[in-house]
Structure formats: C-alpha cells, structure tokens
Amino acid sequence: MVDKKYKDFDAAITEADKKPIKFKMAGSEYELLSQLPARVVLTQMRFMDESGGMATNSLPEWLESLVGKENLQNMLDDGATWNQLDELLQWLLNEYGIGGDDDEVEMEVAEEGSDDPKE
C-alpha cells in the first residue's frame, strides 16, 4: 500500500535527471546541473520590475545564481568577454528549456544606457 500523504521529490528528480550541462569558456571547462536550480528563478523574480525586465546592475548576481559564484568568478578571472557571457546565457536558457527570443536579454540590457557593459 502506498502512503498517499508522502511524496519523495528527490526520487522524482533523480528519475528526471539528464546528463549534466557541460561547456568550455575562456580555457576552462564547467559542468552545471541538468535541471534549472530554483534559486535562479527566485533570484530573477526578485530583480524583475513591473514590465518583467531586469536592471543591468542585477545581471551579475543573476548570472552568479545561474552558473555559481565560483564559476562566474573563474570565468571573469580567465578573461571571459561580455560577448561570451551573453552567448553562454542564451545557450543555457535554451538548454534549460526556457529560452525565448535570442535578442530579448541583450536588448533589455542595452536599454539601460550608460551602465551597459557592452559600451
């Protein structure tokens, strides 16, 4: 008899696990979880304004939640460019199945003005 008041969410996650997401940037290889961590979505929600956009100054912390603090710091220390980080972001969003228009994040950042890291 199965206890209907008990659900093992860890077992469900394990069954759904795919291979980790692997990539190389600025000479180093990285491995991320196959499923999007909840902290990424919760961090994004904290930074979103009424229109659903994020301010440029919140992007570093959100990227950190996506790839991990140590990973992001290593990428920056290894000389990753803004274009590489932008391409990584788009690729990861697609890998996690939440990618939208490829220009969407880039345009939102560009609209911020002088804080734009690409200028």
Secondary structure, DSSP 8 states (H G I E B T S, - for coil): ---TT---HHHHHHHH----EEEEETTEEEEE-SS--HHHHHHHHHHB-TTS-B-GGGHHHHHHHHH-HHHHHHHHHTT--HHHHHHHHHHHHHHTT----TTHHHHHHHTT-TT-TT-
